[in-house]
Amino acid sequence: MGSSRWMLQLVGALVLALATGVLVFQWMAVPRNAPTAAVRADNATAVVVAAKDLDRGAAIDAAMLRTVRLPAESLPQNAFSDPATLVGRTLRERIYQNEPLTEARLVPKDGGAGISAMIAPGKRAIAVKGNKVLGLAGFIRPGNRVDVLVTIDNKQVPGRIRTKTVLENIPVLATGTELEDNGKGEPSPVDTYTLELTPAEGERLSLAATKGTLHFALRNPADETLVATPGASVKSTLSIASSSDKAKTRRRPDYVVEVLRGGQRQIMGFWRNAK
């Protein structure tokens, strides 16, 4: 009798353990992140991003845009969800592929389009004529910064010809080519460069372009250092060259003599046929 009772207790314990194991297995098989994933999917919002790299000043069309879904906590401020609301707007700055478009990166709706929309408040856009040399053989592009040098031959100034840096760290808004009459009744291409300047800087550029020959010096975009230079004249340039030539052609002495005077020692050089 006691043996039967013991067997029943053992079987009951085994059945209870088996049932507990099945319940634990089923509980662990349920994906614990399913509710969280469902919440995130429901919380995603459509955002308009650039379908490709877009240049500053570009007028937006539908082909430049696409829509992606982002979690609400990742949305940039003032982002757009409908691409149609952006068609025809103008970019205030360059935007790279897959970057969201926001109101802060666009020109105001009444701000127009093209170069005029890209000019910062208080600045002016002024174009100057140039050539391949002035444009560093095409290396100067919109978005670069340049120093402007001018060479002027002024008969009223001693030394006459002088080169001076008159503007520094100037943004280039646009580059292009226009056609002009070459004097033979034929159109000839002329390179133009549009710079963003303050009114005072624009006056200096206009005078320099009228009275002299312009040169651009391309800057590293991370270099914002301004350097005051005295300028270069023909006399100062040639004097530096002549000093260098004299240093290179100076003849070594034929004889070297050590002279002792009291407690002082002096080395003296002598040349044959010295004049």
C-alpha positions as CSV (number, residue, x, y, z in Angstrom):
1,M,0.0,0.0,0.0
2,G,2.8,2.4,0.9
3,S,4.7,1.5,-2.3
4,S,1.6,2.3,-4.5
5,R,1.3,5.7,-2.7
6,W,4.9,6.5,-3.4
7,M,4.6,5.6,-7.1
8,L,1.5,7.9,-7.5
9,Q,3.4,10.8,-5.9
10,L,6.3,10.2,-8.2
11,V,4.2,10.1,-11.3
12,G,2.3,13.2,-10.2
13,A,5.6,15.1,-9.7
14,L,6.8,14.1,-13.2
15,V,3.6,15.2,-14.8
16,L,3.7,18.5,-13.0
17,A,7.3,19.1,-14.0
18,L,6.6,18.2,-17.6
19,A,3.6,20.6,-17.7
20,T,5.8,23.4,-16.1
21,G,8.5,22.8,-18.7
22,V,6.1,23.1,-21.6
23,L,4.6,26.3,-20.3
24,V,8.1,27.8,-19.8
25,F,9.2,26.8,-23.3
26,Q,6.0,28.4,-24.8
27,W,6.6,31.6,-22.9
28,M,10.2,31.9,-24.0
29,A,9.2,31.2,-27.7
30,V,7.1,34.3,-27.8
31,P,9.2,37.2,-29.3
32,R,9.6,39.8,-26.5
33,N,10.4,42.7,-28.9
34,A,7.3,42.2,-31.1
35,P,5.2,44.9,-29.2
36,T,8.1,47.4,-29.3
37,A,8.7,46.8,-33.1
38,A,5.0,47.3,-33.7
39,V,5.0,50.6,-31.8
40,R,8.1,51.8,-33.7
41,A,6.5,50.9,-37.1
42,D,3.3,52.7,-36.1
43,N,5.3,55.7,-34.9
44,A,7.3,56.2,-38.1
45,T,6.7,59.4,-40.2
46,A,7.3,60.1,-43.9
47,V,10.1,62.6,-44.5
48,V,11.3,64.2,-47.7
49,V,15.0,63.8,-48.4
50,A,17.4,64.6,-51.3
51,A,17.5,61.8,-54.0
52,K,21.0,63.0,-55.0
53,D,23.5,65.8,-54.1
54,L,21.9,69.2,-54.7
55,D,23.8,72.4,-55.3
56,R,23.2,75.7,-53.5
57,G,20.8,77.9,-55.5
58,A,19.2,75.0,-57.3
59,A,15.5,75.2,-58.1
60,I,13.9,72.0,-56.8
61,D,11.9,69.6,-59.0
62,A,10.2,66.3,-58.2
63,A,13.1,64.2,-59.6
64,M,15.4,65.6,-56.9
65,L,13.4,64.3,-54.0
66,R,12.2,61.0,-52.4
67,T,10.4,60.0,-49.3
68,V,11.6,57.8,-46.4
69,R,10.1,56.8,-43.1
70,L,11.8,57.8,-39.9
71,P,11.0,57.3,-36.2
72,A,9.3,60.4,-34.7
73,E,12.2,60.9,-32.3
74,S,14.6,61.2,-35.2
75,L,12.7,63.8,-37.2
76,P,14.6,67.1,-37.8
77,Q,12.8,70.3,-36.9
78,N,10.6,71.8,-39.7
79,A,11.0,68.7,-42.0
80,F,8.6,68.1,-44.9
81,S,6.4,65.1,-45.5
82,D,5.0,66.0,-49.0
83,P,7.5,66.4,-51.9
84,A,4.9,68.5,-53.8
85,T,5.2,71.4,-51.3
86,L,8.9,71.7,-52.2
87,V,8.7,71.8,-56.0
88,G,9.8,75.2,-57.3
89,R,11.6,76.2,-54.0
90,T,15.3,77.3,-54.1
91,L,18.1,75.8,-51.9
92,R,19.9,78.2,-49.6
93,E,22.8,75.8,-49.2
94,R,24.2,72.5,-50.6
95,I,22.4,69.4,-49.5
96,Y,23.8,65.9,-49.9
97,Q,22.0,62.7,-50.9
98,N,19.6,61.3,-48.3
99,E,19.7,64.4,-46.2
100,P,16.2,65.7,-45.0
101,L,15.1,69.0,-46.4
102,T,14.1,71.6,-43.8
103,E,12.7,75.1,-44.0
104,A,16.0,76.6,-42.7
105,R,17.9,75.2,-45.7
106,L,15.5,76.8,-48.2
107,V,15.2,80.3,-49.5
108,P,12.0,82.0,-48.3
109,K,9.0,81.5,-50.6
110,D,9.1,85.2,-51.7
111,G,12.9,85.2,-52.0
112,G,13.0,84.5,-55.7
113,A,15.4,82.1,-57.4
114,G,18.9,81.9,-58.8
115,I,21.8,84.1,-57.7
116,S,19.7,86.7,-56.0
117,A,18.3,84.2,-53.6
118,M,21.7,83.0,-52.6
119,I,23.0,86.5,-51.5
120,A,23.3,86.9,-47.8
121,P,21.6,90.0,-46.2
122,G,23.9,93.0,-46.4
123,K,26.0,91.5,-49.2
124,R,26.0,92.1,-53.0
125,A,26.8,90.0,-56.0
126,I,29.3,91.5,-58.4
127,A,30.6,89.8,-61.6
128,V,34.0,90.4,-63.1
129,K,35.4,89.2,-66.4
130,G,38.4,86.9,-66.5
131,N,40.1,84.1,-68.3
132,K,41.4,80.6,-67.7
133,V,44.4,82.0,-65.9
134,L,42.3,84.1,-63.6
135,G,40.1,81.0,-62.9
136,L,43.1,78.7,-62.3
137,A,42.2,76.6,-65.3
138,G,38.7,75.8,-64.0
139,F,39.7,74.9,-60.5
140,I,37.7,77.9,-59.1
141,R,34.1,76.7,-58.7
142,P,31.0,78.1,-56.9
143,G,31.4,77.7,-53.1
144,N,35.2,78.3,-53.2
145,R,36.8,81.3,-51.4
146,V,39.5,83.5,-53.0
147,D,41.8,86.4,-52.4
148,V,41.7,89.1,-55.1
149,L,45.0,90.7,-56.2
150,V,45.3,93.6,-58.6
151,T,48.2,94.9,-60.6
152,I,48.0,98.6,-61.5
153,D,50.2,100.7,-63.7
154,N,49.6,104.2,-62.2
155,K,51.7,107.0,-63.7
156,Q,50.9,109.3,-60.8
157,V,52.4,106.9,-58.2
158,P,56.2,106.5,-57.7
159,G,57.2,103.1,-58.9
160,R,54.1,103.0,-61.1
161,I,53.4,99.3,-61.4
162,R,52.3,97.7,-58.2
163,T,50.6,94.5,-57.1
164,K,48.5,94.4,-54.0
165,T,46.0,92.0,-52.3
166,V,42.8,94.1,-52.1
167,L,40.2,91.6,-50.9
168,E,40.5,88.4,-48.8
169,N,38.4,85.3,-48.2
170,I,35.7,86.3,-50.7
171,P,33.0,83.6,-51.5
172,V,32.5,82.7,-55.2
173,L,28.8,82.5,-56.0
174,A,28.9,81.4,-59.6
175,T,31.2,80.9,-62.6
176,G,30.2,81.0,-66.2
177,T,30.9,82.0,-69.8
178,E,29.3,84.8,-71.8
179,L,29.8,85.7,-75.5
180,E,31.3,89.1,-76.5
181,D,32.2,90.6,-79.8
182,N,35.9,90.1,-80.4
183,G,36.3,93.2,-82.6
184,K,36.0,91.2,-85.8
185,G,32.2,90.8,-85.7
186,E,32.5,87.3,-84.2
187,P,31.3,86.1,-80.8
188,S,34.1,85.2,-78.4
189,P,33.6,83.4,-75.1
190,V,34.6,85.3,-72.0
191,D,34.8,83.7,-68.5
192,T,32.9,85.5,-65.7
193,Y,33.1,85.1,-61.9
194,T,30.5,86.3,-59.5
195,L,31.6,87.2,-56.0
196,E,29.7,87.9,-52.8
197,L,30.9,91.2,-51.3
198,T,29.9,94.0,-48.9
199,P,29.2,97.3,-50.6
200,A,32.6,98.7,-49.6
201,E,34.3,95.5,-50.9
202,G,32.4,95.9,-54.2
203,E,33.7,99.4,-54.7
204,R,37.3,98.2,-54.3
205,L,36.7,95.3,-56.7
206,S,35.1,97.6,-59.3
207,L,38.0,100.1,-59.1
208,A,40.6,97.3,-59.3
209,A,38.9,95.7,-62.3
210,T,38.7,99.1,-64.1
211,K,42.2,100.3,-63.4
212,G,44.3,97.2,-63.3
213,T,44.6,93.4,-64.0
214,L,42.9,91.0,-61.5
215,H,44.3,87.8,-60.2
216,F,42.6,85.2,-57.9
217,A,44.3,83.2,-55.2
218,L,42.4,80.1,-54.2
219,R,42.1,79.5,-50.5
220,N,41.8,76.4,-48.4
221,P,38.2,76.4,-47.1
222,A,39.4,75.9,-43.5
223,D,41.8,78.8,-43.7
224,E,40.2,82.1,-42.6
225,T,43.3,83.9,-41.6
226,L,43.6,87.5,-43.0
227,V,47.1,88.7,-43.8
228,A,48.1,92.4,-44.3
229,T,50.7,92.7,-47.0
230,P,52.6,95.8,-48.1
231,G,52.2,94.9,-51.8
232,A,55.0,94.4,-54.3
233,S,56.5,97.0,-56.7
234,V,59.0,96.5,-59.5
235,K,61.8,98.0,-57.4
236,S,61.1,95.9,-54.3
237,T,60.8,92.7,-56.3
238,L,64.0,93.3,-58.2
239,S,65.9,94.3,-55.1
240,I,65.0,91.0,-53.5
241,A,66.2,89.2,-56.6
242,S,69.4,91.2,-56.8
243,S,70.2,90.5,-53.1
244,S,69.7,86.8,-53.7
245,D,72.0,86.9,-56.8
246,K,74.7,88.6,-54.8
247,A,74.5,86.0,-52.1
248,K,74.9,83.2,-54.6
249,T,77.8,84.8,-56.5
250,R,79.9,86.0,-53.6
251,R,83.4,84.7,-53.9
252,R,85.2,82.9,-51.1
253,P,88.4,84.5,-49.9
254,D,91.7,83.2,-51.3
255,Y,93.5,83.5,-47.9
256,V,92.1,83.3,-44.3
257,V,94.2,84.8,-41.5
258,E,93.6,84.5,-37.8
259,V,94.4,87.7,-36.0
260,L,95.0,87.9,-32.2
261,R,94.6,91.2,-30.5
262,G,95.0,91.1,-26.8
263,G,92.5,88.5,-25.7
264,Q,90.4,88.8,-28.8
265,R,90.5,86.4,-31.8
266,Q,89.4,87.5,-35.3
267,I,89.2,85.7,-38.6
268,M,90.0,87.8,-41.7
269,G,89.7,86.9,-45.4
270,F,91.8,88.3,-48.3
271,W,91.3,88.0,-52.1
272,R,93.8,88.2,-54.9
273,N,93.4,91.3,-57.1
274,A,90.8,92.7,-54.8
275,K,89.3,96.0,-55.9
